[in-house]
Amino acid sequence: MIHRNKLSILTVNSFNEILFIIGALGMTFASLLAPLALVLVVDGLQPFFVLVYGIIITLFLPKLGEESLLKKDLIQKIIAILVIVVGTYFLNLDH
C-alpha cells in the first residue's frame, strides 16, 4: 500500500499523529487545571461523543464518512460504550 500511495498514506498518518499529540497535550493540560477524576470521567465519555459525531457526519456529510445506522450495529455500539462508561465509573470510585 505504501509503495503505491506513499504521499497520501504518510500525509494521513502524519495528520493523525498530530491530532493525537494535540489530544494528549489537551488531556495533560486539563488534568493540571481540573480535578483528575473529572478529567478521567470526561475522557471515559469520549466514545459516546465519537458515536454522536459519526451519526451526525453520516446524516449530514456522508462524503466525509459513514457510520452504520442499522439497529443491530447501533445496539452493539451502545452496549460497548456503556461497558466503557461503567468501567470508567468503577475506576474512579473513591475507596
Stockholm file with secondary structure:
# STOCKHOLM 1.0

chainA/1-95         MIHRNKLSILTVNSFNEILFIIGALGMTFASLLAPLALVLVVDGLQPFFVLVYGIIITLFLPKLGEESLLKKDLIQKIIAILVIVVGTYFLNLDH
#=GR chainA/1-95 SS CTTTSHHHHHHHHHHHHHHHHHHHHHHHHHHHHSCHHHHHHHHHTHHHHHHHHHHHHHHHCTTTCCCCCCHHHHHHHHHHHHHHHHHHHHHTCCC
#=GC SS_cons        CTTTSHHHHHHHHHHHHHHHHHHHHHHHHHHHHSCHHHHHHHHHTHHHHHHHHHHHHHHHCTTTCCCCCCHHHHHHHHHHHHHHHHHHHHHTCCC
//
